[in-house]
Amino acid sequence: MSTTNNERFELGVANVRRKMTVLGLDHFIGPAEASHIGNYHFRCTNLEGLMERLGHLGWKVPTSRDGYWQVREPVARLSLHIKHFDGWPADRLQAHIDPWGMVGVYARLRHALDSRGYIKVEQIARLLS
């Protein structure tokens, strides 16, 4: 059975929302913005609150949130990765799930070899189940 790009897009959004819910971050998700397969762009309802929560979860949060910044869940598999890009409003964020995180040498190597693994939304959905 083949999946349409629209179905893959929706699955990617569902994956990110599910992961954020499991981490207790879903109340920081505001209105959706333009996104693409594997990435979910949204307005954050409380950026300072999100950073505080991530810090309590053990994430290394950026001290400056001007311009480009990123923060990653410190796990080896299914790592939530949140970014902000230059020129974006302060509360607009992108989130995706990397099949391989940046914890441990093996996971870092796998991530480096497959840095666009976040578009494998079907695989990520199976692993999240």
N, CA, C and O of each residue as an XYZ file, in Angstrom:
516
protein
N       0.842     -1.183      0.000
C       0.000      0.000      0.000
C       0.887      1.246      0.000
O       1.766      1.387      0.850
N       0.658      2.126     -0.934
C       1.457      3.345     -0.985
C       0.756      4.451     -0.207
O      -0.470      4.473     -0.090
N       1.555      5.358      0.314
C       1.003      6.481      1.086
C       1.211      7.750      0.287
O       2.239      7.933     -0.365
N       0.225      8.618      0.348
C       0.352      9.895     -0.345
C       1.220     10.834      0.480
O       1.427     10.622      1.675
N       1.722     11.870     -0.174
C       2.515     12.868      0.549
C       1.687     13.538      1.643
O       2.213     13.866      2.706
N       0.396     13.742      1.386
C      -0.459     14.351      2.403
C      -0.557     13.447      3.640
O      -0.499     13.923      4.773
N      -0.705     12.141      3.406
C      -0.763     11.194      4.529
C       0.563     11.157      5.276
O       0.574     11.073      6.504
N       1.674     11.218      4.561
C       2.996     11.232      5.201
C       3.183     12.517      5.999
O       3.744     12.493      7.094
N       2.715     13.639      5.452
C       2.782     14.915      6.157
C       1.999     14.828      7.472
O       2.510     15.187      8.533
N       0.759     14.348      7.388
C      -0.090     14.238      8.580
C       0.501     13.281      9.609
O       0.408     13.528     10.811
N       1.108     12.194      9.145
C       1.737     11.243     10.055
C       2.926     11.885     10.762
O       3.131     11.666     11.956
N       3.710     12.674     10.033
C       4.842     13.369     10.646
C       4.396     14.335     11.730
O       5.008     14.404     12.796
N       3.332     15.080     11.461
C       2.778     16.004     12.462
C       2.284     15.209     13.668
O       2.555     15.581     14.810
N       1.566     14.121     13.422
C       1.049     13.296     14.517
C       2.188     12.722     15.363
O       2.076     12.658     16.588
N       3.278     12.307     14.720
C       4.439     11.780     15.452
C       4.993     12.832     16.417
O       5.221     12.550     17.593
N       5.204     14.042     15.905
C       5.769     15.102     16.740
C       4.818     15.446     17.882
O       5.240     15.574     19.032
N       3.557     15.593     17.568
C       2.577     15.930     18.616
C       2.503     14.818     19.675
O       2.384     15.097     20.868
N       2.573     13.575     19.232
C       2.547     12.449     20.170
C       3.767     12.483     21.085
O       3.643     12.321     22.299
N       4.926     12.689     20.511
C       6.171     12.733     21.300
C       6.121     13.893     22.289
O       6.500     13.737     23.449
N       5.654     15.055     21.835
C       5.574     16.210     22.720
C       4.562     15.968     23.843
O       4.763     16.433     24.965
N       3.492     15.254     23.555
C       2.501     14.925     24.580
C       3.115     14.000     25.630
O       2.945     14.218     26.830
N       3.823     12.976     25.181
C       4.477     12.042     26.100
C       5.456     12.782     27.019
O       5.588     12.437     28.193
N       6.140     13.797     26.485
C       7.114     14.565     27.270
C       6.460     15.672     28.108
O       7.143     16.381     28.847
N       5.150     15.814     27.991
C       4.448     16.858     28.748
C       4.655     18.242     28.160
O       4.629     19.237     28.885
N       4.859     18.312     26.854
C       5.128     19.586     26.185
C       3.970     20.045     25.304
O       4.054     21.106     24.685
N       2.905     19.275     25.239
C       1.826     19.566     24.298
C       1.148     20.902     24.558
O       0.628     21.507     23.620
N       1.133     21.383     25.793
C       0.472     22.666     26.062
C       1.279     23.864     25.561
O       0.807     24.999     25.624
N       2.487     23.619     25.066
C       3.289     24.690     24.463
C       3.038     24.810     22.960
O       3.541     25.735     22.323
N       2.264     23.881     22.388
C       1.988     23.892     20.955
C       0.822     24.837     20.686
O      -0.301     24.604     21.134
N       1.107     25.906     19.946
C       0.079     26.839     19.526
C      -0.342     26.558     18.108
O      -0.261     25.417     17.654
N      -0.792     27.577     17.395
C      -1.249     27.394     16.017
C      -0.157     26.819     15.105
O       1.020     27.159     15.222
N      -0.582     25.944     14.202
C       0.335     25.359     13.226
C       0.720     26.394     12.185
O      -0.048     27.304     11.874
N       1.918     26.237     11.658
C       2.443     27.079     10.581
C       2.732     26.166      9.385
O       2.573     24.949      9.484
N       3.149     26.735      8.279
C       3.528     25.946      7.103
C       4.612     24.946      7.508
O       5.585     25.315      8.167
N       4.447     23.707      7.121
C       5.381     22.643      7.476
C       5.663     21.799      6.252
O       5.123     22.058      5.177
N       6.507     20.790      6.408
C       6.706     19.814      5.336
C       6.939     18.446      5.962
O       7.055     18.345      7.183
N       7.008     17.412      5.170
C       7.055     16.035      5.665
C       8.169     15.866      6.692
O       9.335     16.162      6.434
N       7.770     15.380      7.863
C       8.714     15.124      8.940
C       8.928     16.293      9.872
O       9.401     16.102     10.992
N       8.597     17.494      9.447
C       8.766     18.690     10.280
C       7.409     19.259     10.638
O       6.467     19.216      9.846
N       7.327     19.790     11.835
C       6.099     20.450     12.283
C       6.478     21.857     12.722
O       7.258     22.027     13.659
N       5.935     22.860     12.053
C       6.170     24.257     12.397
C       4.956     24.755     13.164
O       3.819     24.544     12.743
N       5.195     25.412     14.281
C       4.087     25.884     15.103
C       4.520     27.121     15.887
O       5.708     27.418     16.014
N       3.535     27.822     16.399
C       3.768     28.942     17.306
C       3.762     28.390     18.721
O       2.847     27.662     19.106
N       4.773     28.734     19.486
C       4.891     28.293     20.867
C       4.062     29.223     21.753
O       4.163     30.444     21.638
N       3.250     28.652     22.627
C       2.380     29.455     23.479
C       3.140     30.152     24.607
O       2.678     31.168     25.126
N       4.307     29.613     24.991
C       5.088     30.186     26.088
C       6.529     29.710     25.957
O       6.897     28.680     26.520
N       7.347     30.457     25.214
C       8.717     30.035     24.928
C       9.548     29.903     26.199
O      10.274     28.920     26.350
N       9.462     30.857     27.108
C      10.240     30.768     28.348
C       9.803     29.557     29.172
O      10.636     28.867     29.761
N       8.507     29.304     29.210
C       8.004     28.131     29.916
C       8.500     26.837     29.292
O       8.847     25.892     30.001
N       8.533     26.794     27.955
C       9.048     25.618     27.256
C      10.513     25.391     27.611
O      10.907     24.268     27.925
N      11.320     26.447     27.564
C      12.746     26.301     27.877
C      12.949     25.853     29.323
O      13.828     25.040     29.609
N      12.146     26.379     30.216
C      12.239     25.971     31.625
C      11.909     24.485     31.773
O      12.611     23.749     32.467
N      10.838     24.057     31.116
C      10.432     22.649     31.177
C      11.516     21.741     30.585
O      11.832     20.698     31.156
N      12.085     22.139     29.437
C      13.144     21.339     28.820
C      14.352     21.235     29.744
O      14.959     20.170     29.858
N      14.699     22.332     30.400
C      15.800     22.312     31.357
C      15.529     21.332     32.487
O      16.428     20.601     32.903
N      14.289     21.310     32.991
C      13.920     20.358     34.052
C      13.994     18.919     33.562
O      14.235     18.002     34.347
N      13.787     18.720     32.260
C      13.878     17.380     31.682
C      15.321     16.967     31.387
O      15.567     15.842     30.952
N      16.273     17.872     31.622
C      17.685     17.554     31.396
C      18.227     17.930     30.034
O      19.326     17.517     29.665
N      17.458     18.720     29.275
C      17.930     19.163     27.966
C      18.881     20.338     28.156
O      18.738     21.118     29.098
N      19.835     20.456     27.267
C      20.742     21.610     27.269
C      20.062     22.714     26.458
O      20.028     22.657     25.229
N      19.522     23.714     27.149
C      18.779     24.780     26.471
C      19.705     25.927     26.114
O      20.643     26.220     26.855
N      19.455     26.581     24.989
C      20.310     27.710     24.585
C      20.118     28.899     25.525
O      19.001     29.199     25.947
N      21.221     29.568     25.843
C      21.130     30.751     26.703
C      20.605     31.945     25.927
O      19.914     32.796     26.486
N      20.927     32.013     24.650
C      20.423     33.089     23.801
C      19.407     32.504     22.833
O      19.630     31.450     22.238
N      18.295     33.201     22.687
C      17.282     32.726     21.747
C      17.062     33.742     20.641
O      15.957     33.880     20.117
N      18.129     34.453     20.292
C      18.097     35.372     19.151
C      18.594     34.620     17.925
O      19.574     33.880     18.012
N      17.943     34.795     16.800
C      18.389     34.156     15.560
C      18.232     32.650     15.615
O      17.273     32.131     16.185
N      19.197     31.948     15.009
C      19.139     30.487     14.930
C      19.538     29.866     16.262
O      20.539     30.253     16.865
N      18.750     28.906     16.710
C      19.118     28.074     17.852
C      18.414     26.738     17.725
O      17.454     26.595     16.967
N      18.902     25.763     18.473
C      18.306     24.439     18.459
C      18.493     23.775     19.815
O      19.395     24.126     20.576
N      17.643     22.829     20.098
C      17.723     22.048     21.328
C      17.263     20.634     20.995
O      16.305     20.440     20.246
N      17.959     19.645     21.562
C      17.651     18.243     21.253
C      17.370     17.460     22.532
O      17.969     17.702     23.580
N      16.452     16.527     22.413
C      16.204     15.608     23.519
C      17.441     14.723     23.692
O      17.915     14.139     22.717
N      17.974     14.613     24.919
C      19.214     13.861     25.119
C      18.986     12.351     25.245
O      19.167     11.767     26.314
N      18.589     11.743     24.139
C      18.401     10.287     24.076
C      19.021      9.775     22.785
O      19.224     10.537     21.839
N      19.320      8.475     22.751
C      19.970      7.892     21.574
C      18.996      7.583     20.446
O      19.388      7.590     19.279
N      17.725      7.310     20.771
C      16.733      6.957     19.747
C      15.524      7.855     19.871
O      15.155      8.271     20.969
N      14.904      8.155     18.730
C      13.662      8.932     18.662
C      13.775     10.244     19.431
O      12.969     10.540     20.313
N      14.780     11.011     19.080
C      15.092     12.265     19.760
C      14.290     13.433     19.169
O      14.371     13.714     17.973
N      13.519     14.102     20.024
C      12.803     15.300     19.594
C      13.821     16.424     19.409
O      14.664     16.654     20.276
N      13.740     17.109     18.297
C      14.696     18.167     17.939
C      13.886     19.417     17.618
O      13.068     19.414     16.698
N      14.114     20.477     18.374
C      13.368     21.725     18.204
C      14.334     22.802     17.740
O      15.430     22.941     18.282
N      13.914     23.578     16.713
C      14.771     24.616     16.134
C      14.006     25.925     15.977
O      12.778     25.962     15.900
N      14.793     26.991     15.935
C      14.283     28.315     15.582
C      15.253     28.877     14.548
O      16.466     28.747     14.708
N      14.740     29.493     13.501
C      15.583     29.976     12.413
C      15.654     31.498     12.383
O      14.732     32.185     12.824
N      16.767     32.016     11.852
C      16.944     33.461     11.664
C      15.769     34.027     10.883
O      15.298     33.418      9.922
N      15.305     35.181     11.298
C      14.232     35.863     10.581
C      12.832     35.438     10.982
O      11.858     36.064     10.564
N      12.710     34.400     11.775
C      11.402     33.953     12.224
C      10.959     34.767     13.441
O      11.799     35.260     14.193
N       9.649     34.909     13.641
C       9.179     35.490     14.902
C       9.692     34.633     16.067
O       9.885     33.427     15.915
N       9.906     35.248     17.206
C      10.502     34.558     18.360
C       9.741     33.304     18.766
O      10.346     32.352     19.262
N       8.426     33.284     18.565
C       7.624     32.151     19.032
C       7.380     31.078     17.971
O       6.681     30.101     18.240
N       7.945     31.240     16.766
C       7.763     30.223     15.723
C       8.882     29.190     15.847
O      10.064     29.532     15.869
N       8.484     27.916     15.927
C       9.456     26.839     16.089
C       9.213     25.739     15.066
O       8.119     25.597     14.521
N      10.259     24.970     14.823
C      10.168     23.753     14.019
C      10.528     22.598     14.929
O      11.484     22.690     15.699
N       9.787     21.524     14.853
C      10.108     20.330     15.627
C      10.056     19.114     14.711
O       9.197     19.019     13.834
N      10.973     18.200     14.922
C      10.945     16.918     14.220
C      11.554     15.859     15.132
O      12.135     16.179     16.169
N      11.416     14.607     14.741
C      11.974     13.497     15.511
C      13.079     12.855     14.692
O      12.852     12.391     13.575
N      14.267     12.833     15.256
C      15.387     12.145     14.618
C      15.372     10.688     15.070
O      15.351     10.418     16.270
N      15.381      9.739     14.118
C      15.414      8.331     14.519
C      16.609      8.032     15.429
O      16.521      7.220     16.349
N      17.726      8.707     15.150
C      18.932      8.555     15.968
C      19.272      9.910     16.575
O      19.378     10.912     15.867
N      19.438      9.929     17.877
C      19.775     11.169     18.575
C      21.263     11.442     18.560
O      21.994     10.934     17.710
N      21.699     12.242     19.504
C      23.104     12.639     19.562
C      23.751     12.189     20.875
O      24.714     12.801     21.336
N      23.222     11.120     21.474
C      23.760     10.582     22.716
C      24.453      9.264     22.395
O      23.830      8.339     21.873
N      25.727      9.183     22.704
C      26.506      7.982     22.425
C      27.129      8.033     21.041
O      26.582      8.623     20.110
N      28.287      7.399     20.932
C      29.055      7.431     19.685
C      28.285      6.773     18.541
O      28.236      7.311     17.435
N      27.683      5.607     18.804
C      26.962      4.896     17.755
C      25.779      5.719     17.240
O      25.571      5.825     16.031
N      25.013      6.294     18.155
C      23.849      7.098     17.745
C      24.305      8.325     16.964
O      23.684      8.680     15.962
N      25.377      8.977     17.404
C      25.899     10.152     16.673
C      26.321      9.769     15.263
O      26.045     10.500     14.311
N      26.990      8.625     15.122
C      27.412      8.160     13.799
C      26.197      7.861     12.926
O      26.160      8.266     11.764
N      25.208      7.163     13.465
C      23.996      6.867     12.707
C      23.291      8.151     12.283
O      22.806      8.260     11.157
N      23.239      9.124     13.198
C      22.604     10.408     12.870
C      23.378     11.107     11.746
O      22.775     11.648     10.820
N      24.692     11.094     11.828
C      25.516     11.742     10.795
C      25.310     11.078      9.430
O      25.302     11.760      8.406
N      25.147      9.778      9.412
C      24.964      9.051      8.158
C      23.549      9.199      7.595
O      23.320      8.959      6.409
N      22.608      9.592      8.443
C      21.215      9.704      8.018
C      20.606     10.961      8.639
O      19.628     10.882      9.382
N      21.186     12.110      8.331
C      20.761     13.360      8.971
C      19.353     13.795      8.565
O      18.768     14.662      9.214
N      18.807     13.213      7.514
C      17.425     13.527      7.116
C      16.472     12.378      7.457
O      15.425     12.213      6.830
N      16.851     11.603      8.446
C      16.027     10.474      8.862
C      14.662     10.878      9.373
O      13.748     10.056      9.419
N      14.513     12.140      9.759
C      13.223     12.624     10.275
C      12.104     12.532      9.238
O      10.928     12.583      9.599
N      12.450     12.398      7.955
C      11.399     12.270      6.932
C      10.865     10.837      6.825
O       9.909     10.592      6.089
N      11.463      9.902      7.541
C      11.003      8.505      7.547
C       9.869      8.355      8.553
O       9.989      7.641      9.549
N       8.770      9.040      8.273
C       7.682      9.165      9.249
C       7.007      7.833      9.564
O       6.540      7.634     10.686
N       6.946      6.919      8.598
C       6.324      5.626      8.849
C       7.162      4.826      9.843
O       6.616      4.233     10.773
N       8.471      4.802      9.657
C       9.376      4.098     10.555
C       9.297      4.694     11.968
O       9.242      3.960     12.955
N       9.293      6.018     12.052
C       9.220      6.685     13.354
C       7.909      6.353     14.045
O       7.894      6.104     15.251
N       6.805      6.343     13.300
C       5.504      6.009     13.884
C       5.519      4.589     14.461
O       5.000      4.360     15.554
N       6.111      3.637     13.732
C       6.192      2.264     14.233
C       7.015      2.206     15.517
O       6.633      1.520     16.464
N       8.135      2.915     15.557
C       9.000      2.904     16.732
C       8.362      3.590     17.939
O       8.643      3.229     19.081
N       7.503      4.581     17.684
C       6.812      5.278     18.767
C       5.702      4.426     19.392
O       5.274      4.676     20.518
N       5.245      3.415     18.640
C       4.113      2.574     19.130
C       4.522      1.701     20.288
O       3.703      0.945     20.810
